[in-house]
């Protein structure tokens, strides 16, 4: 086997409104991870370089070691360089890219022969839940759920429809998943649970049929967004502004504070409306225009047996 690989892993947006902890979509925005066997050197450039430098790639190395440990092997030292394009702590799956990259690279460079289900199980165990790591690994829109057995993740990947665009409004402040989860109630009314089950099911059906009107309606939520609104000034107004400007629907991206809007027209108008709504509440944000990504983690460049390309 060779000793070097470059792995690309996409950003993700989770929940998409009603699909709390079970829906996630890969975005056409990638972090790049260069691995080279032989030393434990670490470097980083791009988004959040300071924070990533401080962490010394801890999450990537944790995943790298976990992959080898899963087959009872000792992980070799590996040099790592990250080129980061995904904002950190903004609900866009930056930590999921680190976990998936470490597992994916170890599997390839170490010839560990771990299957998709095994990689997904390891990733969910490290990340805590599968909604971001599943699309980061697999691409597309992924419906995932914890199975009956420990480590079992039931999942289905749906291809993104043509023409769908995503508008991300990314505030200038971070919001940790831990803090975002701390404001959620331990119990919710039965009617709210029924509402979300119906909306999540409707989202998948609308996605499959490309029924754009229903897709937007299906992004309503009563399980997490109303409670997290206290952590994201102007959230309710930003969600409304996106739809009024032409978006099909909008939602808090993952744990936030970013907001994602799905649209098939006027993406610039939607972005400006979201930015203005945030500004009205004293929140500076930038807008990123992207689209769903059909590919999850993949090898951009390798030196395995002298061959270069995707594995």
N, C-alpha and C positions, 0 to 999 in steps of 0.2 A: 504493500500500500504506500501511497504517497504521504506527504507530510503537511500539505497546505490546502486550505479551502476558503472561499469567500461565500458567505451565506447571506441572502437577502430575506428579510422577514417583514411582512406588511403591518402597518398600523391597523387598528381595529376600532369599531364602535360597537358597544354592547348595549343590550336591553332594547334599544329602538322603541322605547316607550313601554309597552305592556309586557314585553318579553323579559321580565326581570330574571337575571341569572341564567337564562336559557337561550337567548338569541344573541348572535354576534355576527358582524360582517367585516370582511377584510377590505381595506382601503388601498387605493393605488398610491401609497406613500410608504416608502421602505427605509428601514435601518439596515446598514451593511455591517457585517461582522467578518473580519479577516482572522483566520486561525492558522497558526503555524506551530507544529510540534517542536519541542526542544527547550523552551524556557518559559518563565512565568511573567515576561514583560507585558506591560499594559499601556495603551495610549488611546486617545479619543479625540475626535474633532466634531464640530457641528453643534446641533441643538443640545442645550444642557450640558455642555462639555465639562463645566466646573463641577457639577453634581456627580456626573459619571466618573470624573477623575477622582473625586473624593471616595467614591465607592470602590474604585479599582476593579470594576467589572464583577463585583461580588456575586450578583445574581446569575450571570453567565457561567462563572466558574462553579457555582453551586449546582447548576443544571448539568454541566459537563461532568462533574464528579458523580452526580446521581445516575447518569446514564451508564457509566462504567460500573458503579456499585450494583446496579440492577442485574448485571451478568457476572457478578463476583470477580470483577477485575479492578486493579488499581489504576486510576486515571493518570496518564502521563502529563508532564508539564506542557503548557501550551501558551504561546505568545498570542495576544489578542489586541486587535485594533478595531475600534468602533467608529463608523461614520454615521452620525445620528442626524436624522431628518425629522423625527417625531418629537413634538413637545412633551416634556416630562411632567407628570402629575397633573395632566389635563383631561384625563378620561379617554385617551386615545391608544391605550394598550402598549405603552412603551415598555413596561415591565414584562409583558407577555412576549415581546420580541426577544428580550434577553433570555428568558427561559427557553423558548423554542429554539433560538439560535444555538445555545449551549448543548441541548439535547440532539439537535439535528447534526451539528458538526461532529459530536462525539460518535454518533451512529455511523457517519460516513467515514471519518478518518480512522476510527477504531474498528471498523467492520464488525459492529456489534450485532447486526442483523435484527434490530428491534423493528417490529411492525408498527403500523400507524396506531393501532389501538394501544400498544404498549407506550409509545411516545406520548400519546394524548393523556394516558393515565398518569404518567410521570409528571407531565406538564401541569395537569390539574392539581396534583398533590402538592407541587411546589408553589403554584400561584394561589391555590385555595379554592378555585372554582374554574369551570371550563369555558365560560362564555367568551373570554378574550383569547385564550390560548388555542381554542379549537379553530377559529377562523385564521389566526396567525399561522397555524400549522397547515391547514387544509385549503384556505382560500374560500371565496364565495360567501354565501349566507349560510351559517351553520346553526342548526337547532340541536342543542345538547342537553343532556340530563344525566344526573348521577344514577347509575344502575343499582341493582339489588345487591351486588357483591362489592366488597371494598375495592376501590380503584377502577371499577367498571364505569365507562362513560358511553351511554347510548347517544348516537349522533347521526344526523343526516345533513348532507351538503347540498345546497340548492345553487344553481348557477345564477349569476346576476343577469337581469334582463338588459337588452340593448337600450341605450338612450337615457338611462337613469344617471343622474348626477347628484353629488353630495356637496353641500356647502357647510363648512365648519367655521363656527365663530369661537375663537380660542382666546379666552380672557388672559390677562397678564399675570394672574395669580394662580398658584397651585392649590389643589385640594386632594388630600390623601384619601385613599379608599377607606382606610380605618375611620377617619373622621366622618366621611360621608355615610358609612354604615352605622355609626354611633347614634345618628339622629332618627334611625328607622324604628318604628314601634315593634315590640315583640309579638303583639297580637293585632290583627286587623279584622274589621267586620266581614262577615261571610259574604255580604253583598259586594264588597270591594274585591274579594278574591274571585267571585263569579264574574264580575265585570272584566277583570284582567285576563282570566282564562278565555273568555269570549273574544276579547280584543286580540290576544296573542294568536289564537287560532285563525281569526279573521285576517290577520297580517299575512300569515303563511298562505292562506287561500288566495288572497288578493295578489300576492307576489307571484304565485304560480299562474294566475290568470291575467296578470298585468292589468288588473283593475285599479287604476291609479286613484280614483275617488275613494274607494274603500281602503286602499293602502294608507292614505292619510288619516282617515277616521280611526283606523286600527292602532294608531300610535298613541291614543289616549291612555293614561295610566293613573291608577289610584294607590299603588303600592309603595312607590319610592319618590317620584318627582315632587308631590305636594310637600313632603317632609324635608327634602333636600333644598327646597326653594329658599329656606332661611340662610343657606350657605352660599347661594349664588344670587347676588342682588340683581333684580330685574328679570329673573328667569321666566316668569309667567309672561311678561311683556315681550321678551325676545322670542319665545315660542309662538306667540300670536303674530308678531311682526313678520316672521318668516312666512307664515301661511297667507297673511294679507298681501304679501309681496309676490305671491305666486307659487310658493312651495306646496308640495302635496301634503306634507306633514313635517313635524319637527319634534325633537326629543332631546333630553339631556343625554350626552354621550357618556356611556358608562356611569361612573360615579361623579362625573363632572370635573371641572366646571364648564367644559366645552359644550356647545350645543350643536347638534347635527340636524340639517334640514335636507329632505329628499325632494328633488325637483326634476322635471323634464324640460323646463323652460326658465328663462330669466334668472340664471344663477347669480349674475352680478347684482341684479336688483334685490334678490333675496339676501345676499351677503351684506349689502349696504344697509338694508332694513334691520338686520340683526345687529350690525355694528352700531347703528344709531340708537337702537333700543337699549343696548348695553351702556352706551355713552350717557344716555339720559339718567342712568342710575349710578354714574360715576365710575363705570368699569371700562377700562381700556381693553380693546381686543383686536385681534387681527383675523382676517378671513382667509381660509384655505379652500380652494375649489378642487375637488377631486372626483373620483368615481369608484364604484365597487371594483375590487380586484378578484379576478377569477383564480389567481394563483396564490398559494400560501408560501411557506418557506421553500426556497429552492437554491440550488447551487449556481452561483453566477460564474465562478471561476475555480478551477481546481487543478491540482498537480498530482492527481491520483493516477498512477501508471502512465504518466505523461499525457493524459487526455484532458482536454479542456472543454467544458460545456456543462449542461444540466444533467444531474443524475436522477 
